[in-house]
Amino acid sequence: MSAPTKAAALVSRGDVIGYEGQWRRVRALRMDTGSMGELSVVVAWEEGGFDRFPAEDDLLLRTPCLFA
C-alpha cells in the first residue's frame, strides 16, 4: 500500500484557515465553477470579505481556540 501524496480536508462553518499570513474563521462556503469550467471553493470570512480557492489547492486548517 502506498502513502497518499496529498491530504484532503473537509472545510465547514467555524473552521479556522491559515491564509495570507493570518488565521481566519470561515463564515460560509460554497462550490462554484469559473469561466473555463474549473471547480473552486468560495469562502466567506467572519472577519469580512471572501476568497476563491481552486478545488485542488491545499488548505491549512487548525482547531478553533475556545479561549481567544
C-alpha positions as CSV (number, residue, x, y, z in Angstrom):
1,M,0.0,0.0,0.0
2,S,1.3,3.4,-0.9
3,A,1.0,6.7,1.1
4,P,-1.1,9.5,-0.4
5,T,0.7,12.4,-1.9
6,K,-1.9,15.0,-0.9
7,A,-4.2,15.3,2.1
8,A,-7.8,16.4,1.7
9,A,-9.7,18.4,4.2
10,L,-13.4,19.0,4.7
11,V,-14.0,22.6,5.5
12,S,-17.1,23.8,7.3
13,R,-18.5,26.9,9.0
14,G,-16.5,27.9,12.1
15,D,-13.2,26.3,10.9
16,V,-10.1,28.3,11.1
17,I,-7.9,28.6,8.0
18,G,-4.4,30.0,7.7
19,Y,-4.4,32.4,4.7
20,E,-2.2,35.4,3.8
21,G,-0.2,35.1,7.0
22,Q,-3.1,35.1,9.4
23,W,-5.8,32.8,10.8
24,R,-9.3,33.5,9.6
25,R,-12.6,31.9,10.6
26,V,-15.0,30.5,7.9
27,R,-18.5,32.1,8.0
28,A,-19.9,30.4,4.9
29,L,-18.6,28.5,1.8
30,R,-19.9,27.2,-1.5
31,M,-18.7,25.5,-4.6
32,D,-18.5,27.4,-7.9
33,T,-17.2,27.0,-11.4
34,G,-15.1,29.5,-13.2
35,S,-15.4,30.8,-16.8
36,M,-13.3,27.8,-18.1
37,G,-15.3,25.3,-16.1
38,E,-12.8,24.8,-13.3
39,L,-14.1,23.9,-9.9
40,S,-13.4,26.2,-7.0
41,V,-14.4,26.7,-3.3
42,V,-15.6,30.2,-2.3
43,V,-15.0,31.0,1.3
44,A,-16.7,34.0,3.2
45,W,-14.8,35.1,6.3
46,E,-16.2,36.1,9.7
47,E,-13.6,39.0,9.5
48,G,-15.3,40.2,6.3
49,G,-14.7,39.6,2.6
50,F,-14.4,36.4,0.7
51,D,-11.8,34.4,-1.3
52,R,-11.9,31.8,-4.1
53,F,-9.6,28.8,-4.0
54,P,-9.1,26.3,-6.8
55,A,-10.5,23.0,-5.7
56,E,-7.1,21.3,-5.9
57,D,-5.5,23.8,-3.5
58,D,-4.3,22.6,-0.1
59,L,-5.8,24.5,2.8
60,L,-4.1,24.7,6.2
61,L,-6.6,24.1,9.0
62,R,-6.4,24.3,12.7
63,T,-8.9,23.7,15.6
64,P,-10.6,26.9,16.7
65,C,-9.3,28.2,20.1
66,L,-12.2,28.5,22.5
67,F,-10.4,30.9,24.8
68,A,-9.1,33.5,22.3
